[in-house]
Amino acid sequence: MAVNPYALCPCGSGKKLKFCCSDLVAEIEKIHGMVAGGQPHAALNTIEQLLRKQPERVSLLEIKATLELSLKSLDAARETIDTLLRVHPENATSHAHRAILAAATGGGLASVSHLQDALERTSDNMPQRVFEALGAVGQALLVEGELIAARRHLLLYAHLAPEGDTRAVELLLQMNLQAGLPLLMRDQQLLVELPKEDSGEPIEWRAEFEEANRLARRGLWRRAEVLFTQILEPSASHAAVVYNLAMARGWQGKSALFAEGLHAFAGLASAEDDAVEAEALAQLIDPVLEEPQLETVRFSFNLADAEALAEQFAIDRHVENYDMAQEMPQEADLDGNQPVPPRHTYLMLDRPSLKTGVDIEREEVPHVIGFLAIFAKRTDREARLVITTDRGERWDKVKQILTSLAGPSLDGRFPDQPVEEEVVAEKSLGEDSLSWRWRMPDDTPAEQRRKLLNEQRRAAILDQWTRTPRAALNGHTPLEACEDPLLRIPLLASVLLVEQAIADPEERPLLDELREKLKLPARSTIKAAGIDVGQIPLIRIPQLDVASMPDGQLAQLLDRAMMVGATVALLTVATELVGRETVAEDVDLAVAYRQLIQATPNPRQAYQWIDQARAWSRRQDKSEAEWAVQELELSLKLGDSTRTQQLLNEIRDKHLNTPGVGESVYKLLQEAGLVPPADANQHTAGTMPAPHAVSEAAVSGAPDRPDEEAPAIWTP
C-alpha cells in the first residue's frame, strides 16, 4: 500500500512526511500494508521491533497508539499515550490520543478537556488524529445525552470533514429528526456580535471580545471562556458577553454554567424574544431546576387465590387482557436459569371499557391507570400480583377497584403491606399533566379519534398544565405566576416550551387562548424586511410575515426546517410556497409538496396536498408516480381498502415502469403485512402482486393509528 510522502506526517508536527520522518517512509508503508491486509497484530509487532531501536520516536508511538485503540487494547494504549505525552507534551496528536482514550473509557465529558488540549496545540493544518478525536468526543457526548456539547463538536467535525465523510452529518440528522427532542435544542446556537463601532459609544473591550469569538469559532472554547470571563467585569456584564460566555461553556459540556449564563442573559437582553428563548433553553437543560416528580412504582402482593382473581379479571370491564409479557419483570426459575413469564397480564382502567367508540365523548374514554401481572405459585414463593402504577390518585384508584373487585383473592396485607416495592421511573408533574394513556375501542373512527385527541390536548394544556407547579416558576403554577411581574420572562419561557412541542398549525388558536388565560401578550407578526434567513430562530417562523418574502428566501427557510425537523416552520413555509401562482425556476415545488404530505398531522389534509401535487405535476408535464405512491402509503395507514386497490391499479397501469416505484410499492405492502417478505425480495421491475393479495379485510385489519400512540422519544 503506497504511502503519500506529501501527506502530513503521523507524528503531528504539521510537516509533510517527506520533510519530517522521511527515513520511516518505507516502514510506514509496510505497516499500512499489513493493516490494509487484515494483519493489525503483525503490524503492531513490526512497530514494537522498530521502537526497540528508537523507543521515543513519535511517529512510531503515534501509529502504535492508533493500532492499540483500534484493537481495544486500552491498557496498552494508555501506556503508549503516556509515553507520547512525556516525550512530546506539546504535540497535538499526543493529546488527541488521550482524548480518544478518555472518550472510550470515561465518556464524553471526561474527554472534552483533553480534546481542548489538542485543539489548542493545533495550527492551521489539523493532524488527522485531532480530527478523529473531535468525532470520537462528539459521539461520546451524544451517547451521554450532553446534546448541546455533542451538537457543537459534531458541527465542527462536519465543517472540517473531507468530501465524502458524512458521519457527523448523519448523526446530527438522526438527532434532529427524532420526535420528542425540543426544537430549541435542535436549532443552531450562534455567537452574537457587538454592534458596529459607528452605532454608538466606543467599546473599550471590543478587541478582546472579537478575539474570544474568533477562538470560539475555531473550537477553542476553553480559551474563549477565559477571555470572555476576563472582560465580564469591565463590560458591566454586557448581554453579548454573558451570552457568548454561556455558549463557550455549554459547548464544553458545562451544563450548569451554561444554564446559569442563559438565565442571566434573559435578565439583560433588550429584545424580549431573545430573553424568552434563552430562558426556555435554560429551563430545558438546567440541572439545578428540580421539577416536582411523580414516581412510577411496582408493587408486589401475595395472592390468596390466583385463579379466582384471574376469573374475576376475565369478567370485569375495569380490567382488560393485554399482552405485556415482554415488558413485565420476569423471574428466574428455581435453578436461576430461564426467566418465568407472568401467567396473565392486564391493563387496569379507571372506568369500565367501552363496547364501541362510535359517537363517544371525551369524558367517556377510559384511562389506563395501571398494569397488572399474575405470577403462578412456585415451590419457593406464593402466587403474586404485580402492579405497576403511579403514586397518588392513580394508585388510590387502583386500590379502590381491586379491593371492591377481588378482595377475597388478595392477600390480607393488601394494599398497605406489599411484599416488594420498587420505584421504576420518575417523571415531572408538568410532563404528566401533558400526557395521558387512553384505551379507545378499536372501532373508534379515525376522525372521531382525532377529534377526541384534540379535545384532550386542549384540556391538558389549558386546565391541567396551567395548574401544575413548575420549578422554573419558583414552585408556582402558571396561573399563580401570571400575577407576579418578576416571573414574566420565566412564564413566557414555560409557555414557549409548550408551544414548540405543538406540531399542528391548526392548534395555534389553542396557544393564543393559553396566552390569554395567563394574561400574556399574543405573539406578534415579525416583519420580513432585513431578516437573515440563515440565523432567525426556527421557533419564530410561524410569526414571520412569509407572504412578503421572495421565493429564494423561503426555499432557504424550508431547507433549514427540513434539516432539523421543525414541523410547524416547515408547514408554514411550504404552504406559502405552493400557494403562489408562480415561483422562481430554481425553486423545486416538489420538495415543498413532499414535505407537506409527510409532515401534515391531519391525514385528510394530506390527501388534499396530494391532489394539489398531482395537479402541479400535470401542469409541469411531469409524472404523478411519486404522488401515487405517497397516496398509497397514506391509504394503507388509514385502512382505506377501496382507495388502496384503486391506487394499486393506477400504479400498475401507469407508473410501474418509473424507476423505484415497484420497489417502493412492495416495501409499503410488506410493512403493512400484505405481502410476505419473500415476495418483496424476489420482485422484479414491472411486476405487481396478484390482485387478490390485497383484500379489504387485510387492509382494514392493519391500520396504523399515529394519532393514538405518542411518538417515541429518542434518548441518546
BELNOR-V783798 format. One record per helix or strand. SS is the DSSP state (@ for helix, = for strand). FROM is the first residue (numbers start at 1). LEN is the number of residues. If there is no record, write none. Layout:
ss: (SS,SS)
from: (FROM,FROM)
len: (LEN,LEN)
This chain:
ss: (=,=,@,@,@,@,@,@,@,@,@,@,@,@,@,@,@,@,@,=,@,=,=,=,=,@,=,=,=,=,@,=,=,@,=,@,=,@,=,@,@,@,=,@,=,@,@,@,@,@,@,@,@,@,@,@)
from: (8,16,17,22,40,58,74,92,108,128,147,167,183,197,206,221,239,255,272,293,306,319,331,339,344,362,366,378,381,384,393,410,420,429,438,446,469,471,477,478,485,505,526,538,544,546,551,567,589,603,625,641,661,677,691,696)
len: (1,1,3,15,14,13,14,14,13,17,14,10,4,3,12,14,12,12,14,11,10,3,2,2,6,3,10,1,1,7,17,1,9,5,2,22,1,3,1,4,15,13,1,6,1,3,14,12,11,17,14,15,11,6,3,5)
